[in-house]
Amino acid sequence: MTLVLSTRNKKQQMTRVEALNTENFDKAPTFDDINLAAQRLRGWAVETPLLESSMINEVVKGRVLLKAETFQRTGSFKFRGAFNRISQIPEAKRENGVVAYSSGNHAQGVAAAAAITGIPAVIVMPADAPAIKVENTRSFGAEVVLYDRRHDSREEIGRELTEQRRATLVRPYDDPGIIAGQGTCGMEIVSQARAIDAKLDSLLVCCGGGGLTAGCAIALEELSPETEVLTVEPSAFDDTKRSITAGEIVANSGHEASICDALLAPQPGMLTFSINRKRISRGLSVTDTEVKAAMAFAFRNLKLVVEPGGAVCLAAVLSGKFDCAGRTVALTLSGGNVDAELYRTVLAEHD
């Protein structure tokens, strides 16, 4: 069953900033938390490959290592954080289920993790989310609630559902359990790079709310402190880039659009920004045109299906937004869940 909710005319409706301010965000995870997450995920999450392409290396005059989270369970890194967070819910609270809000990848991760642990799940998703993400979320047995992302607050809807059902809210990025789970991706990158004698100069991370970035930054601070960590975002949603420059949280306008549906967070998370502002050297942004070119390149030359939000780091490298010459650079391909029609269009444009 799919419900459609609206908060448009509610007098108590808060802005996203005000909604976030009502939560407790002072529990930043540590490297020990990431280690514990890795233990919980063992046997459930996939240790995805770190791939290398001589073709890319020749093009950029450097060494590029691609962390293919497209092969992760549910097709995205999001399963890591979702399973780590949900597996820590006390037994007494599990029967009331979990609530999450997401454009799709966190939705699938939560739905899959909830199904594995036998916990009911209701997921708040934008009505314009890719059909494949909505269908996959339902396939795990989750209840889907749709909303209008241009007019309604997913945080407010999620909060109301959580209160009504006495459920546990599983946020997409501003949660220490989520961040610790995503940090296992960074742990794997360092370990896999060392296994092939690669010393990482830089790590580029696809960035929406900043959970994957924060987890990877904590992991690399411990395991490879000499490696600089950079974020990559869609040009119309480069809130983390601008926030790092400003030294405070800066929101997006809310009036722009991008094909990178997985990276359209309204602003950096409070917890994630508190972590990232101390550890990220700088942010990059890429256009939708550059993203499409990267998706087509991945398909034709790497034989990989990468969704728009998952291709931003590859786009930064191929477009020259990040100079790889003479450097060893790792980057995340954070997901591969893309609607067939959009994918056909992208490939046709770059035939």
Secondary structure, DSSP 8 states (H G I E B T S, - for coil): -EEE---TT-TT---HHHHHHTS-------HHHHHHHHHHHTTTS----EEE-HHHHHHHTSEEEEEEGGGSGGGBTHHHHHHHHHTTS-HHHHTT-EEEE-SSHHHHHHHHHHHHHT--EEEEEETTS-HHHHHHHHHTT-EEEEE-TTTS-HHHHHHHHHHHHT-EE--SSSSHHHHHHHHHHHHHHHHHHHHTT---SEEEEE-SSSHHHHHHHHHHHHH-TTSEEEEEEEGGG-HHHHHHHHTS-----S----S-GGG--SS--HHHHHHHTTTEEEEEEE-HHHHHHHHHHIIIII-----TGGGHHHHHHHTTSS--TT-EEEEEE-B----HHHHHHHHHHT-
